[in-house]
């Protein structure tokens, strides 16, 4: 019987382009302008973009967003700072 291959990271394994998620611990990131910002606790959407990046969208009306490396989001998920809901 062949050995089972390791499963790919969650965001890469799912067929959806947009995921519902919840930030459980504020996620810090550095914006393109070099300033540090925080994604606050609460619901968000994560959209897979071309290349190794995702767009994170949050706010009551989806008025805030940033593009982050997929590795940063997967690390936040592994730490429990972000939970994918679908």
C-alpha positions in Angstrom: 0.0 0.0 0.0 1.5 3.4 -1.0 2.3 5.9 1.7 -0.3 8.7 2.1 1.0 12.0 0.8 0.7 15.0 3.2 -2.3 17.1 2.6 -1.8 20.6 1.2 -2.3 23.7 3.4 -6.0 24.5 4.0 -6.3 27.6 1.9 -4.7 25.8 -1.1 -6.7 22.6 -0.6 -10.1 24.2 -0.8 -11.8 24.7 -4.2 -13.5 28.0 -3.3 -12.0 31.3 -4.3 -13.6 33.3 -1.3 -13.7 31.9 2.2 -15.6 33.2 5.3 -13.3 33.5 8.3 -13.1 35.0 11.8 -10.1 36.7 13.3 -9.9 35.5 16.9 -6.8 37.5 17.9 -5.9 40.7 16.1 -3.6 40.0 13.2 -0.7 42.5 12.6 0.7 43.2 9.2 3.0 45.7 7.5 1.3 47.6 4.6 2.9 48.4 1.3 3.7 51.9 2.6 5.7 50.4 5.5 3.2 51.3 8.2 2.1 48.6 10.7 -1.7 47.9 10.8 -4.0 45.4 12.6 -6.9 43.4 11.3 -9.3 43.5 14.3 -11.2 40.6 15.9 -14.3 39.7 14.0 -15.6 38.3 10.7 -13.7 38.7 7.4 -13.5 37.3 3.9 -10.4 35.8 2.4 -10.1 35.8 -1.3 -7.4 33.9 -3.1 -5.7 36.1 -5.7 -3.3 35.2 -8.5 0.1 34.2 -7.1 0.9 33.4 -3.5 -1.3 36.1 -2.0 -4.8 36.5 -0.6 -7.0 39.6 0.0 -8.4 39.9 3.5 -11.6 42.0 3.7 -13.2 43.1 7.0 -15.4 45.8 8.5 -19.2 46.1 9.0 -19.6 47.0 5.2 -16.4 45.4 4.0 -14.7 48.8 3.9 -11.3 47.6 4.9 -9.0 45.3 3.0 -5.3 44.3 2.5 -3.3 41.9 0.5 -1.2 39.5 2.4 1.1 36.6 1.5 -0.8 33.3 1.8 1.9 32.0 4.1 1.1 34.8 6.6 -2.6 33.9 6.6 -1.8 30.1 6.9 0.5 30.9 9.9 -2.2 33.0 11.5 -4.6 30.0 11.0 -2.0 27.6 12.5 -1.6 29.8 15.6 -5.4 30.0 16.0 -5.5 33.7 15.3 -7.7 33.1 12.3 -10.4 30.4 11.8 -11.8 29.5 8.4 -15.5 29.0 8.6 -16.2 27.2 5.3 
